Every structure is written in structure tokens, then in C-alpha cells.
Amino acid sequence: MKVHGGIGNLEFNVYPNPATAGNLKFQLVNQKAGLYEVRLVNSFGRIFMARTIQHKGGSSLENIRPEVNIPKGIYRLEIKTPAGNRQVISLVF
């Protein structure tokens, strides 16, 4: 039987949630090396941040600091892996 605990999933974690633009961390957990595309999108589809991360493999922690002011609301952090898989994590600012 598998039991998963904690917030997030086994591939990616984002914290804190609720987040602030100056304090948002993105964790890759046991991921393959390659380019990861990360976008922060609001519920209307406006992109507030787009970033490419060159990951060396394994686990790492990235600070994400959008260059624009992030209004309060619900957002999606969209992640595209080097294999083309997509994952979405919901965030509150």
C-alpha cells in the first residue's frame, strides 16, 4: 500500500501557499535533467511569469520572483517537463 503525506506531490512542490511575489519557492523532487518551463497564470489566462529552468537532475529548489506585481487571487503554476508532460499546481496570492 502506498501512502503519500504532506502538501504537494512527489514531483514538484510550491510553497508557501498562500504565496507572495517575493517569497515563492519551486522544488523539483527527483527529476531528470533538462529544461523545465514554468508559467504563472491567473484564472483569466494572463501570464504573470514565464521562466525556463535548466535542471541538472535530482532534487533542487528554485526561488521564483515574478517581475510584476501579483494581485490577490487564485493562480496556476504550469510546469512542462523535458519529456513534454504538463502539471498544474494551484496557488493563492
VOGU-3710 file (C-alpha; in Angstrom, 3 decimals, decimal comma):
1> mkvhggignl> 0,000/0,000/0,000  1,307/3,449/-0,915  0,753/6,331/1,450  1,584/9,887/0,453  1,681/12,619/3,043  2,323/16,317/3,088  1,352/19,118/0,772  2,027/18,886/-2,948  3,089/15,799/-4,829  6,167/13,665/-5,339
11> efnvypnpat> 7,443/15,533/-8,412  7,055/19,226/-7,621  6,297/21,334/-4,569  5,488/25,024/-4,347  5,484/26,911/-1,075  4,341/28,869/0,786  0,737/28,675/-0,333  -0,761/31,327/0,045  2,242/32,887/-1,659  3,775/36,318/-2,038
21> agnlkfqlvn> 5,666/37,537/-5,101  8,850/37,972/-3,072  8,666/34,585/-1,368  7,743/31,726/-3,689  9,815/28,575/-3,879  9,566/25,831/-6,511  11,053/22,449/-5,638  11,864/19,741/-8,174  11,974/16,337/-6,474  13,976/13,508/-8,068
31> qkaglyevrl> 13,566/14,892/-11,586  15,567/14,119/-14,725  17,987/16,675/-16,100  16,737/19,060/-18,754  14,740/22,200/-19,421  11,598/22,788/-17,369  9,189/25,504/-18,480  7,298/27,219/-15,653  4,462/29,740/-16,097  2,338/31,580/-13,546
41> vnsfgrifma> -1,138/32,182/-14,985  -4,251/33,759/-13,468  -7,812/32,460/-13,874  -8,312/34,673/-16,964  -5,274/33,225/-18,736  -2,955/36,211/-18,222  0,669/35,118/-17,874  2,384/36,835/-14,955  5,667/34,983/-15,259  7,316/32,592/-17,711
51> rtiqhkggss> 10,648/31,031/-16,901  12,832/28,210/-18,160  14,827/26,269/-15,576  17,911/24,279/-16,601  17,761/21,422/-14,093  20,867/19,257/-13,558  18,897/16,263/-12,298  17,873/15,027/-8,865  16,285/17,493/-6,470  16,674/21,266/-6,352
61> lenirpevni> 14,992/24,384/-5,025  14,341/27,465/-7,179  13,252/30,894/-5,993  10,544/32,266/-8,251  10,220/36,035/-8,216  7,804/37,435/-10,791  8,929/40,841/-12,055  5,388/42,262/-11,993  3,025/42,953/-9,115  0,787/39,949/-8,425
71> pkgiyrleik> -2,772/40,939/-7,443  -4,544/38,825/-4,841  -6,313/35,842/-6,352  -6,053/32,234/-7,467  -3,318/31,291/-9,935  -1,965/28,232/-11,723  1,691/27,309/-11,821  2,003/25,367/-15,072  5,032/23,106/-15,411  6,213/21,462/-18,630
81> tpagnrqvis> 8,871/18,764/-18,207  11,632/17,942/-20,725  9,543/14,908/-21,786  6,616/17,206/-22,638  4,442/16,215/-19,663  2,426/19,007/-18,083  1,412/19,528/-14,488  -0,570/22,314/-12,841  -0,366/23,433/-9,217  -2,959/25,875/-7,835
91> lvf> -1,695/28,836/-5,816  -3,272/31,635/-3,834  -1,614/35,071/-3,709
//
